[in-house]
Amino acid sequence: MVISPKVSLNLSVDILNDYLKSDNLHVELLIEDSSSDPEKALNALKKLHEKGVMVVIGPSTSEEAAAMVPYANENDMLLIAPSSTAVSLSLDDNLFRMVPDDKNQAESLALLMKRQNITEVLTVYMDDEYGSALNAGILEKGSDPAYGFRIVGSIPYDPKLSLHDTLVQEIEEAAAVLPKNTGAILLIGTESHAIGIFSTAGIESPISDYKWFLGDSIIREAGILNNNDAAEFDAKTRLEGVAFACEETLTLVP
């Protein structure tokens, strides 16, 4: 079961206030919804600052973090980010991240592909702070003979993409050079984009004949399994990836 951040925060504040009760201290939780939009996230941060809030749990995405950090630095606010991982955010500032950055993810994905004897890889990535940086990390690994694979091409796409037909066509054309048994496609993006790509392509598409790997922002989500077409694509391509976790995680099988 996946617990939403809002539910987690509400549970946590009750526990924290119970702990602080003996010292006559009390924590109040204020929640602003950024919808994972950098501009909305910055506006939400400004609203919280106007209310006297100095510690903010968030943002979740690297794009939001990049938009919020300058304001947090200027106003001495602390940002505690549970899941923003872009390498470009590794700076001496007011952003404290609770997960490793994407140098670790790039290394893990490269080792995973090496272990499975992948020789050629096509990357498809969301063109934002997170996707571009992780893709660059994979390109670096692909240029190192120690990992045993090379990058045959990289396809960026707009983070706001809602229709995936053209992107699927691009992937099909670029993937034609991949060897069937040792070629792979790496998707770096969001769960909604993954569902859009997989359901649009379907299991009859030639790209369903290749092994697929996924970035951490997709691999731990279960939404793919709730879409029949995407789930069929998942099963045929044996989707696989890595994710940072402090707890033991279960493999999701359609």
N, C-alpha and C positions, 0 to 999 in steps of 0.2 A: 504494500500500500504506500502511495506517495502522499505525503502531507504537504499542503500548500504553505508557502511562506507566511501568509497571513495567519493561518491556523497555528503554525509553529510559534510565531511571535506572541500571539495571544496566550498560548499555553506557557510560554517562557516568562512573560511579564508577571503572571500570577505566581509562579514559583519564585521569581526574584523578589517580588514584594513580600511574600511570606517570609523569605530569608531576611529581608531588611526591616521587618516589623519591629524587632527588638531594639533597633537603633532609631526608631521613629523616622525612618526614611521611606520614601514612596516614589516609584517610577511610573510615569504616565506614558502610554504608548499612543503616538499619533501616526496615522497611516495615510500616505499619498500614493495614488496609483499613477505610475508613469507610462503604463502600457508598453514598456520597453522602448519608448521613443526618447531619444536624447534631448530634444527640445522640451518635451513635457517633463522629463526628469530634472532638468535644470530649473524650470519654473517651479516644480514641486519643492526643490531644495531651497529656493528663495522664499517660498511661503513658510517653510519650516523655520528658516532663520528668522523671519519676521516674528514668529511666535516664541522665539528664544531658544529653539532647539539647537544644540551644539554637537550632538552625536547622532549620526544617521546610519542605520543598518541598510545598506544598499550603496550602489546600484548592483543589479544582477548582471547586466551585459557590459562588455568592454566599451561599446559605443557610448552608453550612458555615462560610464565612468570618465571617459575622455572629455565629455561635455561638462561634467560636474566638478572635476578636480580643481580647475582654476578658481572657481567661486569659493570652494571649500578652503583652499589655501589662503585666499584674500581675507576670508572672514573667520579664520581659525576654527573651522568645523572639522570634525573627524568623520570620515566615511569608512564604514566597515563593509567591504564587498564580499559576499559569500561565493561568487562564481565568476567574476570578471578575470580573464586569464591572458589577455593580450600582452605580448612581450614589451610593447612600447609603453606600457603603464608602469614598468619597473623603475620608478623614480623616487627621489627623496622628497616626498610630499605628504599630504594629509590623507592619503588613501592607504588603508590597511586591508590587504587581501588575505582571505582564509584558505586559498588554494594555490598550488604552484602555478607558474606561468606556462605559456605554451611551448617553451623550449623543452619542457618535460614531455608534453603531449607529442610533439614532433618526434622526439627520440623514441617514445613508446610505440608510436605508429610505425616508424621505420623498422624497429626491431620485430614487430609483429609481422610485417610484410616480408622481412628477411627470413623469419622462421618458417613462413609458408612458401618460400622459394619463388616469390614474385620477382620478375625481371624487368617489367615495364609498367609504368603507372601513368594514368591520366588523372589530373586533379580538376575538380569542379568546386569553386569556392565563392562564398558570399563576399562581395567586394566592400568590406568594412574593416574597422579596426581589428576585430577578432579574426575574420576569415583571411584577410590579406597577410597578416603577420604569421598565422599558422601555415598558410600556403608557402610563404617564403622559407619557413623552417623546413618544410618537406622538400622543397627544391634544393635546399642546402644538403639535406641527407641524400637526395638522389644524385648529387654530384660527387658523393664520397663512395669510392669503390667498395668500401668495407661493408656497405649495406646491400650490395648486390642487385640493385634496381636502378633504372634511369627514368626520368620524367619525359614522356613523349609529348606532353602539351598541358596547358592550364587554361581553364575556361572560367572567367569571372562572371558573376551575375549580380544584378541589382538587389539589394536587401529588401526592397519593396515589391519585388516581382510577385505577381499574383497568378498569371497565366504562364504555363510551363512548356507549351508546345514548341516554341522556337528554341528554347534551351535544350529540350530533349533532342531536337533535330541536330543541334550543334554537337551534343555529346555523341550521338550516333555516328556522325561524320568523323569526328576526331578519334573515336574509339576503334574505327575500322583497321587501324594499324597495329592494334594490340594483339599479341599472340593469345590464342584461346585458353591455353592451359596455365600460362604464367603471367598473363596480363591482368591488371586490376584497375578499378576506378575508385578514387577517394573523393568523397563528398564532404565538404566543410560548410556547414550552414545551420539552419534551424529545422526542427521537426516538421513544421508546416511546409517548408520547401521540399524536404525529403518526401513527404506524403504526396505533394504535387508532382514531383518528378517521377516517382515510382508508379503512381496511379495513372499518370498520363502516358508513360512508356508502356506499361503492362508487360506481361511475361512473353508476349510475341515479339517484342522489340529485340533487336540484336544485342543491345546493351545488357539484356538480362542473362546473356550467356557468359558474362564475366563475373569474377569475384569483386564484391564491393566492400570498401571500408568506410567508416563514418567517423566524423569528429565527435568530441565529447558532448557537444550541445545537442546531439541527436541520439546517441547510442543508449542513454539511460532512460529515454522517454518511451512510453508504451503506446502512444497515439497511433503509430504505424500499424499496430496489431488490430486497431479498431476500424481500419479502412480495408475492406476485403481485397481490393486491387493492390494496394501497397503491401499488404500482408503476404499475398501470393508472390509478389516481387521479392520481398524479404526472404521467403522460404527458398526460392529458386537461386538467388544470388548469394545466400548464406552471409547476410550482412554481419559485419563484425567491426569492433572498434575498441577504444580504451577510454576509461573515465577515472578521474581521481575520486577516491571514496575512503572515508575513515571507517566505514562499517562493511561487513561482508555483504555482497550484493548477489542477487539471483539472476541467472541467465533468463532472458525473456524469449520464449519459444512460441511461435504462432500455432 
